[in-house]
C-alpha cells in the first residue's frame, strides 16, 4: 500500500474523531456546554445577525456578543445558559468581558 494512502486514512480517522468529540456528549449539560462553545468559537459566522456596526465589529474580531449568543441559544433557558457560561468560564474555556460597551464572550485559548 502506498504511503499516501496510509496518510489519507490517518487524516480521515483524526478528522472523524475530532468531529465526534465535538458533537458527542454524555449528558444534557455537556451537550449544552458544547453547543454554547461552538457558537462562541464560530462567532465570525454570525456577522449577518449583527444589527449595528458595533456588533459587526465585535463579531469580526471573533468575539460573541452576549445578546446574539442568547438569541442563538433561545432553546436553552436563560438560567441554564448563565449556568453554562459560568461553568465554561470557571473551567477556563471561555472568558467574558466588555468591549466597546458590549458584553462579549470568547474562547479563552484564542488570542483576540
Buried (B, 14 or more C-beta within 10 A) or exposed (E): EEEEEEEEEEEEEEEEEEEEEEEEBEEEEEEBBBBBBEBBBEBEEBBEBBEEEBBBBBBEBBBBBBBBBBEBBEEBEEEBBEBBBEBBBEEEBBBBEEBEEBBBBBBBEEEE
